Amino acid sequence: MTTSFDPRQGLVVIRARLWGPLDSAFVRIALDTGATRTLINESIVRVLGYPVEEMSERVQITTGSGIESTPLIVLSRIAALGLERRNLSVICHSLPATASVDGLLGLDFLRKRSLSINFRSGRISLK
């Protein structure tokens, strides 16, 4: 499937849909080929109905301010770029209030696929 994005923006931002135990949500998510795992903002995770405080599995991530331990949750479903994945383990982390996105779409979502990004036309293709 081919999806459009604004090549003039600093980030490659796409639309994704997330499902949880209580709700689903459409989110703006940045494509991040430098991230090994997908990251979803904690506020979105809570809206979807995941009990963040009860999540016992944690991972360490490196941020601009240092190394932090964050919860790992298993999303019921995530759909982006024409691909749907079920039971994807993602990082739950609070993004700064100035962040223009609700998360980062990492390599864990993209693996075993062919990704093409055309900055001239503003088109992304994931096969």
C-alpha positions in Angstrom: 0.0 0.0 0.0 1.1 3.5 -0.7 0.5 6.4 1.8 1.2 10.1 1.4 3.1 12.3 3.9 4.3 15.9 3.9 7.9 15.9 2.8 8.4 19.5 4.0 7.9 18.5 7.6 10.8 17.6 9.8 9.4 14.2 10.6 7.7 11.6 8.3 4.3 11.5 10.0 1.7 8.9 9.2 -1.7 8.0 10.5 -2.1 4.7 12.5 -5.0 3.0 14.3 -4.4 1.4 17.7 -6.7 -1.0 19.6 -6.8 -1.8 23.3 -9.0 -3.5 25.8 -11.4 -0.6 26.1 -11.2 1.5 22.9 -9.4 2.2 19.7 -7.8 5.5 18.5 -6.4 7.1 15.4 -3.0 8.6 16.1 -0.3 10.6 14.4 2.9 8.6 14.5 6.4 9.3 13.2 8.2 6.7 11.1 11.5 6.1 12.9 13.9 3.7 11.2 16.4 4.5 14.0 14.0 3.0 16.7 14.2 -0.8 17.1 10.8 -0.8 18.9 7.6 1.1 18.4 6.8 3.6 21.1 3.3 4.9 22.0 2.7 7.9 24.3 1.5 6.9 27.7 -1.6 9.1 27.5 -2.8 7.2 24.4 -2.0 3.8 26.1 -4.2 4.8 29.0 -7.1 5.9 26.7 -7.0 2.5 25.0 -7.5 0.9 28.4 -4.1 -0.6 29.3 -3.3 -0.6 33.0 0.1 1.0 32.8 0.8 0.8 36.6 0.2 -3.0 36.5 2.7 -3.7 33.7 5.5 -5.7 35.2 7.6 -6.1 32.0 9.9 -3.1 31.6 12.7 -2.2 29.1 15.5 0.3 29.2 15.5 3.0 26.6 18.0 5.7 25.8 16.5 9.2 25.5 18.0 12.7 25.2 18.1 12.9 29.0 19.6 9.5 29.7 18.6 5.9 30.2 15.0 5.3 31.5 13.1 2.1 32.4 9.6 2.1 30.8 6.7 -0.4 30.6 6.3 -2.7 27.7 2.7 -3.4 26.7 1.3 -5.8 24.1 -1.1 -3.9 21.8 -4.1 -5.8 20.7 -3.8 -4.5 17.2 -2.0 -1.7 15.3 -2.6 -0.8 11.7 -0.4 1.6 9.6 0.8 1.9 6.1 -1.7 -0.8 5.0 -0.3 -3.4 7.3 -2.0 -4.7 10.5 -0.1 -6.4 13.3 -1.6 -8.1 16.3 -0.1 -8.5 19.7 2.9 -6.2 19.1 5.0 -5.4 22.1 5.5 -1.7 22.3 7.2 0.8 24.6 4.9 2.9 26.7 6.6 6.3 27.4 5.5 9.9 28.0 6.5 12.1 25.2 7.1 15.8 25.8 4.2 18.2 25.6 5.8 19.8 22.6 5.9 16.5 20.6 3.8 16.8 17.5 3.2 13.0 17.4 1.6 10.3 19.5 4.4 7.9 19.1 7.1 6.3 16.9 6.7 3.5 14.4 9.9 1.4 14.8 11.6 -1.4 13.0 9.7 -4.1 14.9 6.6 -3.1 12.8 8.5 -2.8 9.5 10.7 -6.0 9.6 10.3 -8.6 6.9 8.8 -5.9 4.6 10.0 -3.7 1.8 9.8 0.0 2.7 10.2 2.8 0.1 10.1 6.5 1.0 10.0 9.0 -1.9 10.7 12.5 -0.5 10.1 14.1 -3.9 6.5 12.8 -4.2 5.8 12.5 -0.5 4.8 8.9 -0.8 5.6 5.8 1.4 5.2 2.3 0.2 5.3 -0.8 2.4 5.0 -4.2 0.8 
